[in-house]
Amino acid sequence: MKQLRIFIRKEFAHVLRDRKTLLILFGMPVVQILIFGFALTNEVKNSKILVVDHARDIASQQLVAQIEASRYFEIEKTAWNQQQIERGFHEGQIKMAIVIPVNFGQELMHQNDVQVQLIADASDPNLATTLINYASSVIQDYQLQVNETTKIPYRIIPETRMLYNPQLKGAHNFVPGVMALVLMLVCVMMTAVSIVKEKEAGTMEILLVSPFKPILVILSKAIPYLLLSLVNVTSILLLSVFLLDLPVHGSIVLLFAESTLFIITCLSLGIFISVKTDSQQTAMLISLMGMLLPTILFSGFMFPIENMPVPLQILTNIIPAKWYYIIVKSIMIKGLGIASIWKETLILAGITVFLLVISIKSFKIRLA
Amino acid sequence: MLQYYMNTTEPMSTRITPPAIVADNLTKVYGAEKTTAVNAVSFMVERGELFGLIGPDGAGKTSIFRMLTTLLLPDGGNALVDGHDIVKDYQQIRHTVGYMPGKFSLYPDLTIAENLNFFATVFNTTIEENYHLIKDIYVQLERFKDRRAGKLSGGMKQKLALCCALIHKPTVLFLDEPTTGVDPVSRKEFWEMLKRLKEQNITILVSTPYMDEATLCDRIALMQQGSILAIDTPDAIIKSYPDILYAIRAEKMPALLKVLGTSNTVATSYAFGEYAHATFKEHIHQEQDIVSMLQYAGMDNIEVKRIQPTIEDCFIKLLHA
């Protein structure tokens, strides 16, 4: 027991005395939260548009004002002819153009039938679709306002409600993703590198030729990173609550328990990589390419799994981060308890046990 | 020899204590190309002996060390360390031996005291318990004890590594090239420390590529390409040198070496420091004969003297035998 204690203390000394490691360990979660929270976002905000208002009557002014008032659009300029639209798209200044016909107000009031043209830059198809949808809904809103007095027969009014995330904030999506990402990075890479470092330095030789059991070497490598990762989880949660206004709706205890399970998964992966590699560079490369990339691609954090071809969908099932991501989202955002996520937890636990057994079994008691 | 120790039915206590190391046809083959690093090596090290494996890089010294310290499995043959089988009883061996690998192998970001304390604890002991063993060495380090190991000089690092390998009072101490990359003064000090450890009845197996260190061992094994060329005391190896050896110097050394290399009276010749070492075929018996032969070949300021062969001369002789 005393051996284990001093070994763990040594591991902490390695981490705390190395500025670079410290920076990666504690700087990364903060930086990622900040980057995802404020810089990178796939929400559509303030898209520049061009308005060609041929009517210039009260109705058209009202419509344009309404469009400008929404947070999705920002009117770059108002133009008078079609050529300017084309130039705007060519120069990349605008993402969408709205063309309002002559006699807009009159036709709207008297003929009950008027057309507004929406032209979007579909080189980014998702953005174009989103913009057209937003614009259409603004126009529909305006129409409803105008027709408030006159009842149109046989109307269906969709009453929408955005559950769990009524303000459609991106943070709800990325905080669980960043947690999975950071834990994957810290646990897998740091453990793998710290074990391989001992191999490179030759200290592993001395440790093997000692009464210290190899299983204890693994344990004393894993425990410090488990604790440090829990510190990371805490700091990410604090940042998301106080900086991004994203409260944890479910049980904090459950969230930490599930995080611990996922950290152990990652630690086992790190140990496995360290067994199979002999240099820090290789260990780092494998951790980054082999672990981080699948996490980003296949956890459902960046790209919806439902949109993938079936073989890839099946593949995502073996990515531990996918299950952790679902679990964290359920607890943090939906406020669900263990009753709703026991299946995901069980799968994650299964993967963990499998990896742990494999990495401990493959840990060599000799050099070759 | 190994069979005797392995098959004996006598209980341990009634038998004389087994030798510290018994290697029996140890063989190690690496990789897909089947490179033989150690080729059927057999030797025995008595208790309390300072035994040296002497040979250039690639002679197989490190592989032998790793097999004896249970880090590698032999591909042929077997060995006993402290009476324990290196394959079956690897755990017992790991409890009792001390090992200092070739390259500096302590934690550079821990201080001297932390390193020593760490290894003491890993080996289930404390610095205080065996302080007497390392005292002579540790006093030289003590005033730097809060300095990080990575910031020490080569000689100091070696002393610290030796302390760490000694702290649990090992029965057998394995030192793989402990003086490589260490300055001459520190090397000398290091060997003096080994002599003192021997007095504590610790068996030491040491390897070195420096031939001049061979005479400091009780017995040595000269190694080349995975095989042992000779095992004996340094004196006996020197005495067994069959020829009369001359050290020769002249004004133009490159020319002298060329003359010696092409002359049909010369048996062997090679550069050795500022002299050339040479042995001659039977009809040359006198130093004067050599001088006249060289004068005839156009050499000036010739100096010829008969000398004691060194271990290196013996090694070269064995290589060409």
Interface residues (C-beta under 8 A of the other chain):
Chain A: K2 Q3 I6 F7 K10 A13 H14 R17 D18 A201 G202 T203 E205 I206 L207 L208 V209 S210 P211 F212 I365 R366 L367 A368
Chain B: R66 T69 T70 L71 L72 L73 Y90 Q91 I93 R94 H95 V97 Y99 P101 G102 K103 F104 S105 L106 Y107 P108 D109 L110 E114 N117 F118 F119 T121 V122 F123 N124 C164 A165
